[in-house]
Amino acid sequence: MILMFVNHAVLSLLFLYGLIDYSPSFKITGRRLFYPLVLHIIISSYLYLKDKMRKNKVYPKLIAETTQQFITGICIVIFVGLHIFSYMMLPINFSSEFHFKLLHFLIDILLFASISMHLRVSIPRLLVSFGFLDNKNSFVNFKDKFNLTICILLLIAILAEIVYYGVIL
């Protein structure tokens, strides 16, 4: 799923920067991402709610990160739905009216921000659970570097949207 997401994101960024032409593969990879995303939502929601039932308050920072991950996951669901709906109703080159461009721009930026905040919590924790980060120092160092990487990628995505839609903030 992560590789499909990266493929969809890279192709979309290249298109937004004008480096490649539009391809139906954008829709295909987007649709293929949808079903694993739904499965991920169901499993994650079940595990989150199961943990919440225990009412364990021993690790407040871990609980805060888990809550952030859950909330950003819900935001991703909302903005993915809006992203799909907006591009179905108003395809990319359908209208050059400012308010349609602004709608696509805002939905995409909120989606990018939600994904970024979700990944900044989930990827370091995933690497710990797989045993790639085995001590506290490596976890903290990776998390700092990963947060910087996520911020840079978010800025690249926002810039791509500004370049493509011509939305000046």
Disulfide bonds with the S-S distance in Angstrom:
none
